[in-house]
Amino acid sequence: MRKTSILSLVGLLAVALCNHVNATACPAHTTETLRIRESTLCLLVDDPTPSRRQLVRTWVARSANIVADYYGRFPAPLVVLSLQSMEGGGVGGGRTTNDLGLVIQVRIGREATSDALSDDWVLVHEMVHLALPEVGRQHNWLAEGLATYVEGVARAQFGNREITDVWAEYRRSMPMGLPRNGEGGMDQTPTWGRTYWGGALYCLQADIAIREQTGNRIGLQTALRAILEQTGGYGFERDIDEVFHIGDAATGTRVLDDLYLQIKTVSQTPDLDLLWSRLGVPKDPKTQPFDDHAPLAAIRIAITAPRKS
């Protein structure tokens, strides 16, 4: 989850300064510092046990590298991670804010195991938020939809999540993003389902369309990397139209802009059964084989293909 901040855009010069100034200035009460590529992650861990801290360190480093691999770099020069203990063995909700600097807050169960943290999606989701500039509450569906969609794709590419599991979740959950009777476009209906899974469906449709128009050479990932590089990510404000123009210029298409114009004020109900059939995604990807001869099978394979070593 990402909280809207109030920051003024000061242009590409400010982006450059953000990438270099105070890049290692962690708070004084930081318990541990991680360097991921050229970025600094400041960990605030309230569990003093050395073994638990090492477990948390491994989890954070793996999550950060997943996101860095997807974007080509970690999407913020400096971020504070406030990791608070809770009862249980899982990972609780997360929150990313930019009130006084970039901060990710996540709760972690005191009994959480290495396997449980390896399966976690929350921290990757929150870290993906860092790569998109602030586009306003009206467009929160883009921020949450991207984090929802990219989490699965990035983890599959990294080898941290089974590809079948990613497509099974997409097939199971994306219907929650379809409009209900009386609902308007994506900018008009801030319900949970439309925000998270309607946004993720926009991302999937955009990924497919970009790949169709570029002979499957590039996809949404190329657009998102360009958006990060040219805006600086969550530390800055940008108009959503400008964000889409940047992404489209990087892919040589008009996919992001054209698709947005279709859904911003008018509810759209794509035929998901037809979409899954064209992608070759079976009803139950965990027990049934994918159809690699389907019309869009090559695109589906390319989206979640593991990264090359």
KOLPABA-638312 format. One record per residue (C-alpha): residue number from 1; residue in one letter; x, y, z. Coordinates in Angstrom, 1 decimal. Layout:
! KOLPABA-638312
NUM  A  X  Y  Z
...
//
This chain:
! KOLPABA-638312
1  M  0.0  0.0  0.0
2  R  1.3  3.5  -0.9
3  K  0.4  6.7  0.9
4  T  0.0  9.8  -1.2
5  S  2.6  12.4  -0.5
6  I  2.6  16.2  -1.3
7  L  5.8  17.0  -3.1
8  S  6.6  19.5  -5.8
9  L  8.2  18.5  -9.1
10  V  11.5  20.3  -9.6
11  G  12.5  18.6  -12.8
12  L  15.2  16.3  -14.0
13  L  17.9  18.2  -12.1
14  A  16.1  17.4  -8.8
15  V  16.0  13.7  -9.9
16  A  19.7  13.8  -10.4
17  L  20.3  15.4  -7.1
18  C  18.1  12.9  -5.3
19  N  20.2  10.1  -6.8
20  H  23.4  11.5  -5.4
21  V  22.8  13.6  -2.3
22  N  22.5  11.9  1.1
23  A  22.7  8.5  -0.6
24  T  24.2  7.0  2.6
25  A  22.6  9.2  5.2
26  C  20.8  6.6  7.3
27  P  19.0  7.7  10.5
28  A  21.1  7.5  13.7
29  H  19.0  4.7  15.1
30  T  19.5  2.4  12.1
31  T  20.3  -1.1  13.3
32  E  21.8  -2.3  10.0
33  T  22.7  -0.9  6.6
34  L  22.4  -2.8  3.3
35  R  23.9  -1.7  0.0
36  I  22.0  -3.0  -3.0
37  R  23.7  -2.0  -6.3
38  E  24.1  1.8  -5.8
39  S  21.4  2.2  -3.2
40  T  21.4  2.3  0.6
41  L  18.7  0.5  2.6
42  C  18.5  1.5  6.3
43  L  17.0  -1.2  8.4
44  L  15.3  -0.5  11.7
45  V  14.7  -3.9  13.3
46  D  13.2  -4.1  16.8
47  D  14.3  -7.7  17.4
48  P  17.8  -7.8  19.0
49  T  18.3  -11.5  18.4
50  P  21.3  -12.0  16.0
51  S  19.7  -15.0  14.3
52  R  16.5  -13.1  13.7
53  R  18.3  -10.1  12.4
54  Q  20.2  -12.3  9.9
55  L  16.9  -13.8  8.8
56  V  15.5  -10.4  8.2
57  R  18.6  -9.2  6.4
58  T  18.5  -12.1  4.0
59  W  14.8  -11.5  3.3
60  V  15.3  -7.8  2.7
61  A  18.3  -8.3  0.5
62  R  16.5  -10.9  -1.6
63  S  13.4  -8.7  -2.0
64  A  15.5  -5.7  -3.0
65  N  17.5  -7.7  -5.6
66  I  14.3  -9.0  -7.1
67  V  13.1  -5.4  -7.6
68  A  16.5  -4.2  -8.7
69  D  16.7  -7.0  -11.4
70  Y  13.3  -6.1  -12.7
71  Y  14.0  -2.3  -13.0
72  G  17.7  -2.5  -13.8
73  R  18.5  -0.9  -10.5
74  F  17.0  -0.5  -7.1
75  P  14.4  2.3  -7.5
76  A  15.5  4.6  -4.7
77  P  18.9  5.8  -3.7
78  L  18.0  5.7  0.0
79  V  15.1  4.1  1.8
80  V  14.3  3.4  5.4
81  L  12.7  0.0  6.3
82  S  10.9  0.0  9.6
83  L  10.5  -3.8  10.4
84  Q  8.3  -4.2  13.4
85  S  7.7  -7.5  15.2
86  M  4.2  -9.0  15.6
87  E  2.8  -12.2  16.9
88  G  2.6  -15.2  14.5
89  G  4.7  -16.6  11.8
90  G  3.9  -14.6  8.7
91  V  4.4  -11.1  7.3
92  G  1.8  -8.4  8.0
93  G  0.6  -5.5  6.0
94  G  3.0  -3.0  4.5
95  R  3.0  0.7  3.9
96  T  5.2  3.0  1.8
97  T  5.3  6.7  2.6
98  N  7.2  9.8  1.6
99  D  6.4  12.4  4.2
100  L  10.0  12.9  5.5
101  G  11.9  10.7  3.1
102  L  11.1  7.3  1.7
103  V  10.0  4.8  4.4
104  I  8.7  1.3  4.1
105  Q  6.9  -0.1  7.1
106  V  6.3  -3.9  7.3
107  R  5.3  -6.1  10.3
108  I  7.1  -9.5  10.6
109  G  6.0  -12.4  12.8
110  R  8.4  -13.4  15.6
111  E  8.0  -17.0  14.5
112  A  8.4  -16.3  10.8
113  T  10.7  -19.0  9.2
114  S  13.2  -18.7  6.4
115  D  10.7  -20.5  4.1
116  A  7.9  -18.2  5.0
117  L  10.0  -15.1  4.3
118  S  11.1  -16.6  1.0
119  D  7.5  -17.0  0.0
120  D  6.6  -13.4  1.1
121  W  5.2  -11.0  -1.5
122  V  4.6  -8.0  0.8
123  L  8.1  -6.5  0.8
124  V  8.5  -6.8  -3.0
125  H  5.1  -5.2  -3.5
126  E  6.1  -2.2  -1.3
127  M  9.5  -1.8  -2.9
128  V  7.9  -1.7  -6.4
129  H  6.0  1.4  -5.2
130  L  9.3  3.2  -5.0
131  A  9.6  3.1  -8.8
132  L  6.5  5.1  -9.8
133  P  6.3  8.9  -9.2
134  E  3.4  10.3  -7.3
135  V  0.5  10.6  -9.7
136  G  -2.3  11.5  -7.3
137  R  -5.0  9.7  -5.3
138  Q  -7.3  9.6  -8.3
139  H  -4.8  7.3  -10.0
140  N  -4.0  5.1  -7.1
141  W  -5.1  2.2  -9.2
142  L  -2.0  2.6  -11.2
143  A  0.3  2.6  -8.2
144  E  -1.3  -0.4  -6.6
145  G  -2.0  -2.2  -9.8
146  L  1.6  -2.0  -10.9
147  A  2.8  -3.2  -7.5
148  T  0.4  -6.1  -7.7
149  Y  1.3  -7.1  -11.2
150  V  5.1  -6.5  -11.1
151  E  5.4  -8.5  -7.8
152  G  4.4  -11.7  -9.5
153  V  6.3  -11.1  -12.7
154  A  9.5  -9.9  -11.0
155  R  9.6  -12.8  -8.6
156  A  9.0  -15.3  -11.4
157  Q  11.8  -13.8  -13.4
158  F  14.1  -14.0  -10.4
159  G  13.2  -17.6  -9.7
160  N  11.6  -16.8  -6.3
161  R  8.1  -17.8  -7.3
162  E  6.7  -20.6  -9.5
163  I  5.5  -19.4  -12.9
164  T  2.4  -21.6  -12.6
165  D  1.6  -19.9  -9.2
166  V  1.8  -16.4  -10.8
167  W  -0.6  -17.2  -13.6
168  A  -2.9  -19.1  -11.3
169  E  -3.2  -16.0  -9.1
170  Y  -3.8  -13.7  -12.1
171  R  -6.5  -16.0  -13.5
172  R  -8.2  -16.3  -10.0
173  S  -7.9  -12.7  -8.9
174  M  -8.2  -10.5  -12.0
175  P  -12.0  -10.9  -12.2
176  M  -12.1  -8.9  -9.0
177  G  -10.9  -5.9  -11.0
178  L  -13.8  -5.9  -13.4
179  P  -16.4  -3.2  -12.9
180  R  -19.7  -3.9  -11.2
181  N  -23.0  -2.5  -12.3
182  G  -23.0  1.3  -12.1
183  E  -19.3  1.7  -11.7
184  G  -17.4  4.1  -13.9
185  G  -13.9  4.2  -15.3
186  M  -10.7  3.5  -13.4
187  D  -10.3  7.1  -12.3
188  Q  -13.9  7.1  -10.9
189  T  -14.1  3.9  -8.9
190  P  -11.6  3.6  -6.0
191  T  -12.9  0.3  -4.7
192  W  -10.3  -2.3  -3.5
193  G  -10.9  -4.7  -6.3
194  R  -10.7  -2.1  -9.1
195  T  -7.7  -0.4  -7.4
196  Y  -5.5  -3.5  -7.0
197  W  -6.7  -6.1  -9.6
198  G  -8.3  -3.6  -12.1
199  G  -4.9  -1.9  -12.0
200  A  -3.1  -5.2  -12.5
201  L  -5.4  -6.1  -15.4
202  Y  -4.5  -2.8  -17.1
203  C  -0.8  -3.7  -16.6
204  L  -1.3  -7.2  -18.1
205  Q  -3.2  -5.8  -21.1
206  A  -0.5  -3.2  -21.6
207  D  2.2  -5.8  -21.4
208  I  0.5  -8.0  -24.0
209  A  -0.2  -5.1  -26.4
210  I  3.3  -3.7  -26.2
211  R  4.7  -7.2  -27.0
212  E  2.2  -7.7  -29.8
213  Q  3.2  -4.3  -31.4
214  T  7.0  -4.9  -31.0
215  G  7.2  -8.5  -32.1
216  N  7.6  -9.6  -28.5
217  R  11.0  -7.9  -28.3
218  I  10.0  -5.7  -25.3
219  G  7.1  -5.3  -22.9
220  L  5.8  -3.2  -20.0
221  Q  9.1  -3.7  -18.2
222  T  10.9  -1.5  -20.7
223  A  8.4  1.2  -20.2
224  L  8.6  1.1  -16.4
225  R  12.4  1.2  -16.5
226  A  12.2  4.4  -18.6
227  I  9.6  5.9  -16.3
228  L  11.8  5.3  -13.3
229  E  14.9  6.8  -15.0
230  Q  13.2  9.9  -16.2
231  T  11.1  10.7  -13.2
232  G  13.1  9.5  -10.2
233  G  10.3  7.4  -8.8
234  Y  8.2  8.0  -5.8
235  G  10.2  10.9  -4.5
236  F  8.7  13.1  -7.2
237  E  5.3  14.2  -8.6
238  R  4.3  13.8  -12.2
239  D  1.1  14.0  -14.2
240  I  -0.2  10.6  -15.2
241  D  -0.3  11.6  -18.8
242  E  3.4  12.5  -18.7
243  V  4.2  9.2  -17.1
244  F  2.4  7.3  -19.9
245  H  4.1  9.4  -22.6
246  I  7.5  8.5  -21.2
247  G  6.6  4.8  -21.2
248  D  5.2  4.9  -24.6
249  A  8.2  6.7  -26.0
250  A  10.5  4.0  -24.6
251  T  8.5  1.3  -26.4
252  G  7.8  3.2  -29.6
253  T  4.1  2.6  -29.1
254  R  1.0  4.4  -27.8
255  V  -0.2  1.5  -25.7
256  L  -0.2  3.1  -22.2
257  D  -1.8  6.3  -23.3
258  D  -4.4  4.7  -25.6
259  L  -5.4  2.0  -23.1
260  Y  -5.7  4.7  -20.4
261  L  -8.0  6.8  -22.6
262  Q  -10.3  3.8  -23.0
263  I  -10.7  3.1  -19.3
264  K  -10.2  6.4  -17.4
265  T  -13.9  7.4  -17.4
266  V  -15.7  4.5  -19.0
267  S  -16.0  1.0  -17.4
268  Q  -14.6  -1.7  -19.6
269  T  -15.3  -5.5  -19.2
270  P  -12.8  -7.4  -21.3
271  D  -13.5  -11.1  -22.0
272  L  -11.1  -12.7  -19.5
273  D  -11.9  -16.2  -20.6
274  L  -10.9  -15.3  -24.1
275  L  -7.8  -13.7  -22.9
276  W  -6.7  -16.7  -20.9
277  S  -7.4  -19.0  -23.8
278  R  -5.3  -16.8  -26.2
279  L  -2.5  -16.8  -23.6
280  G  -2.8  -20.6  -23.2
281  V  -3.5  -20.3  -19.4
282  P  -5.6  -23.3  -18.3
283  K  -8.4  -23.0  -15.7
284  D  -6.1  -24.5  -13.0
285  P  -2.5  -23.8  -14.0
286  K  -1.3  -25.7  -10.9
287  T  -2.7  -29.0  -12.1
288  Q  -3.3  -28.5  -15.9
289  P  -0.8  -27.9  -18.6
290  F  -0.4  -24.6  -20.4
291  D  -1.2  -24.5  -24.1
292  D  2.1  -23.5  -25.7
293  H  0.4  -23.4  -29.1
294  A  -2.1  -20.7  -28.1
295  P  -2.0  -17.5  -30.2
296  L  -0.3  -15.5  -27.4
297  A  1.6  -18.3  -25.7
298  A  5.0  -16.9  -26.7
299  I  4.0  -13.6  -25.1
300  R  2.9  -15.3  -21.9
301  I  6.2  -17.3  -21.8
302  A  8.2  -14.1  -22.3
303  I  6.5  -12.1  -19.6
304  T  7.5  -14.5  -16.8
305  A  10.6  -16.1  -18.3
306  P  13.4  -16.5  -15.7
307  R  16.2  -14.0  -16.2
308  K  19.3  -15.1  -17.9
309  S  22.3  -15.7  -15.7
//
